[in-house]
């Protein structure tokens, strides 16, 4: 032990008594830090200035006239891009855009073809043709820029798709709304038809009496038949005005099937979205500072937004309850009313500051429970109820359509029979007797129509159907255009790219520090007299490398935080883990060089190259080739970067313990090999090292 300490003391004395060595040591202390700081600073926020990346935009869309309206999707795209600052959009001609991309003045260009609007509207013609947006990119100009510009092109395609869905849903919902308005406008006509059919049914006993008397008094019968015929003329005239209504009903039955089928999934999706939103609000309540007005306003906006969606769902449930004719959705309505009451309390508490944070959080958690209950009951209770209402609405409209058509046909048959009977009356009592035999069938047909109308009135209400068709076109079209909202939760938020990359560059700098150290200073001492044993030299000289490595790690980690203001959640652990990693790396590099001399230095460089690619420090290791994925678990960089990431983003102790344990194993195994096998390995490689030294191409040992 004394020999080891003596070697270490001699090294320290050589440093502070030799000004040249002292200068070199100071250089070695700060050089790795400069390496890390320059790289972290260079990658601090590479996406902040993407608005300076030039991309050409060409709009050749000539537009199209559809349903007497001029539509130009290309102009809408360019107008939106002029307000977008994410990339450097340059609006120019097609020839100039292609030329500048070829010359590298633009990284890419986007060309909107002249038939874009025309092809989009073909979806309503029965023969849809997908439109294309043309994208040219110069990939040799830069490795990363084409990926950024490709994201911009994808965003334009997404914008066009969203605009198309919103426009088409507006058109469909407008048709539904017009059908509801048409039904509401024709309600007096429908009621008049029913009353006339009932009056005709009531008149039949009189017609039968007249028929009997007609055998003795033809003239009297003829006048009565004229009256009956006049009634049928009026009915036919009234029902003829309903042809437009019949066509509208047929159109509704054929076009609303898919929308009715989507009612349940849309409601389920809304419940799931509101549950996620409520869980987010509950989490925000847990950390809310009631004195932070900006934070309070953020929570208030989320609660208000949720309440608006809840009110829309509640109104729809109420309409479904009315249409069902019973309190079918009582359970769901009660849960929604409790959530709405809690939300109103939350809004009042946030505005008036009359509730504590814990009370606000309790209200949010109560709402989460209500939404979870609605979600759990949806498949077993709510979905079958919705299916029942949807089937009832569909059956109602079908029955009404069939009844209307049958009524028109049967009234035509009745009028034909009366006309024919009138001719019989005129021709004589013989033909009148024949009419008397047909009269029961005529009565049966009219009674059948009247009975069908009574049954329809008993089981269905046209007012409810009209309410179901009438809708808020803007709100529902916005829902179809964007039915799902993404709520992002950052578990370990890091504010900038440079801070996120600091674990990698810090680890790289620590390895670089050890590599430079063994390149400048030797790992052996001149022991001509054989005073020291091999393991004593190994441990004694390592203590010097250890101390310098610790100082290097402190300078690197302090510089990251103090000079660069790198974001680190656990600063103390960042310092400690940096020193720990420097110790492990120093042991690995020192031992390799101590065992294999210059060959060990080569191995260290090879390890550095392999670890840069396979440690997952830049790109996820899952996207690298299989070889790098295979060696990833066996490299110290993998665990060193992971350990520092825990200090930067937030500590998960199970990960920290595993990483620290594996790095410690690297240290122990390496130390064991160097301590016990250094002498043997040096003896086995002595001839090779001596031959290499004779070439005068390497440094002397």
Protein Blocks (a to p, Z undefined) as FASTA:
>chain_A
ZZmmmmmmmmmmmmmmmmklmmmmmmmmmmmmmmmmmmmmmmmmmmlmmmmpccddddfb
gbjaeehiacdfklmmmmmmmmpckbccddddfklmmmmmmnomagbdcdddfklmmmmm
mmmnopacdddddddddfklpmklmmmmmmmmmmmmmmmmmmmmmmmmmmmmmmmmmmmm
mmmmmmmmmmmmmmmmmmmmmmmmmmmmmmmmmmmmmmlmmmmmmmmmmmmmmmmmmmmm
mmmmmmmmmmmmmmmmmmmmmmmmmmmmmmmmmmmmmmmmmmmmmmccfklmklmmmmmm
mmmmmmmmmmmmmmmmmmmmmmnopafklmmmmmmmmmmmmmmmmmmmmmnopacfklmm
mmmmmmmmmmmmmmmmmmmmmmmmmmmmmmmmmmmmmmmmmmmmmmmmmmmmmmmmmmmm
mmmmmnomklmmmmmmmmmmmmmmmmmmmmmmmmmmmmpcfklmmmmmpccfklmmmmmm
mmbccddddfbacfbfklmmmmmmmmmmmmmmmmmmmmmpccbdcdfkomacfklmmmmm
mmmmmmmmmmmmmmmmmmmmmmnopacfblmlmmmmmmmmmmmmmmmmmmmmmmnommmm
mmmmmmmmmmmmmnommmcfklpcfklmmmmmmpfklmmmmmmmmmmnopcfklmmmmmm
mmmmmmmmmmmmmmmmmmmmmmmmmmmmmmmmmnopaccZZ
